[in-house]
Amino acid sequence: MEPTEKDIVIEKIKEMPAEQVVKVRIFIAGLEAGENINSKSEIEKGRKQK
């Protein structure tokens, strides 16, 4: 069974120095926060249109 893209990324992160892993985690947290902000604004737009 071939590794998935997620498996490959996890292995690459495991090989990184700790300092680099922290930067990756901060980057991912920022992406997730941005998605949450976009989702909230879409919900609010829907409420205003009603």
Backbone as CSV, one residue per row, in Angstrom:
resi,resn,N_x,N_y,N_z,CA_x,CA_y,CA_z,C_x,C_y,C_z
1,MET,0.847,-1.183,0.000,0.000,0.000,0.000,0.890,1.243,0.000
2,GLU,0.646,2.132,-0.929,1.458,3.338,-1.037,1.065,4.349,0.036
3,PRO,2.049,5.107,0.540,1.720,6.118,1.552,0.897,7.243,0.932
4,THR,-0.010,7.776,1.733,-0.818,8.897,1.268,0.009,10.172,1.352
5,GLU,-0.513,11.222,0.775,0.178,12.516,0.823,0.356,12.959,2.280
6,LYS,-0.663,12.705,3.087,-0.610,13.061,4.503,0.531,12.305,5.201
7,ASP,0.681,11.020,4.909,1.755,10.216,5.498,3.133,10.756,5.121
8,ILE,3.276,11.154,3.866,4.553,11.692,3.381,4.890,12.987,4.113
9,VAL,3.894,13.844,4.258,4.112,15.127,4.946,4.495,14.887,6.403
10,ILE,3.812,13.973,7.058,4.114,13.669,8.459,5.544,13.180,8.599
11,GLU,5.981,12.314,7.702,7.361,11.809,7.763,8.369,12.940,7.567
12,LYS,8.085,13.846,6.634,8.998,14.976,6.410,9.078,15.867,7.646
13,ILE,7.934,16.091,8.291,7.921,16.920,9.491,8.711,16.247,10.611
14,LYS,8.613,14.934,10.724,9.363,14.199,11.751,10.866,14.355,11.569
15,GLU,11.307,14.556,10.321,12.736,14.693,10.025,13.252,16.111,10.265
16,MET,12.359,17.065,10.427,12.761,18.464,10.598,13.302,18.727,11.995
17,PRO,14.183,19.735,12.115,14.613,20.161,13.452,13.424,20.772,14.213
18,ALA,13.471,20.725,15.524,12.361,21.193,16.369,11.960,22.631,16.046
19,GLU,12.925,23.493,15.807,12.631,24.903,15.511,11.788,25.035,14.241
20,GLN,12.091,24.225,13.248,11.339,24.264,11.998,9.928,23.712,12.197
21,VAL,9.786,22.695,13.026,8.468,22.122,13.312,7.571,23.178,13.957
22,VAL,8.124,23.956,14.861,7.350,25.016,15.512,6.837,26.003,14.464
23,LYS,7.685,26.363,13.520,7.274,27.303,12.467,6.156,26.713,11.613
24,VAL,6.252,25.426,11.312,5.212,24.762,10.519,3.894,24.765,11.289
25,ARG,3.958,24.468,12.578,2.741,24.438,13.396,2.095,25.817,13.476
26,ILE,2.902,26.859,13.600,2.368,28.223,13.634,1.708,28.560,12.298
27,PHE,2.340,28.150,11.209,1.786,28.394,9.879,0.435,27.703,9.724
28,ILE,0.355,26.448,10.137,-0.893,25.690,10.034,-1.976,26.323,10.903
29,ALA,-1.605,26.761,12.101,-2.578,27.415,12.982,-3.115,28.685,12.327
30,GLY,-2.255,29.419,11.653,-2.688,30.622,10.949,-3.662,30.303,9.829
31,LEU,-3.393,29.236,9.090,-4.316,28.828,8.028,-5.672,28.460,8.598
32,GLU,-5.665,27.716,9.686,-6.926,27.314,10.312,-7.692,28.525,10.844
33,ALA,-6.977,29.468,11.425,-7.627,30.675,11.934,-8.258,31.458,10.785
34,GLY,-7.558,31.542,9.674,-8.097,32.240,8.507,-9.361,31.582,7.989
35,GLU,-9.374,30.257,7.973,-10.569,29.535,7.533,-11.733,29.806,8.477
36,ASN,-11.457,29.847,9.773,-12.516,30.111,10.748,-13.085,31.516,10.569
37,ILE,-12.222,32.471,10.308,-12.677,33.851,10.100,-13.560,33.917,8.856
38,ASN,-13.143,33.247,7.785,-13.943,33.245,6.553,-15.283,32.576,6.781
39,SER,-15.298,31.493,7.520,-16.553,30.788,7.793,-17.498,31.666,8.603
40,LYS,-16.965,32.351,9.611,-17.788,33.224,10.446,-18.396,34.350,9.614
41,SER,-17.592,34.954,8.747,-18.104,36.070,7.956,-19.175,35.594,6.983
42,GLU,-19.044,34.386,6.453,-20.083,33.850,5.560,-21.377,33.615,6.317
43,ILE,-21.278,33.111,7.540,-22.463,32.875,8.377,-23.146,34.207,8.682
44,GLU,-22.348,35.220,9.035,-22.911,36.524,9.355,-23.579,37.151,8.137
45,LYS,-23.012,36.970,6.949,-23.620,37.493,5.729,-24.974,36.843,5.500
46,GLY,-25.062,35.544,5.760,-26.323,34.824,5.617,-27.378,35.312,6.582
47,ARG,-26.972,35.631,7.803,-27.927,36.134,8.807,-28.435,37.516,8.428
48,LYS,-27.593,38.358,7.865,-27.985,39.717,7.494,-28.934,39.719,6.305
49,GLN,-28.825,38.721,5.447,-29.680,38.676,4.266,-31.088,38.238,4.587
50,LYS,-31.315,37.608,5.726,-32.649,37.112,6.083,-33.555,38.206,6.542
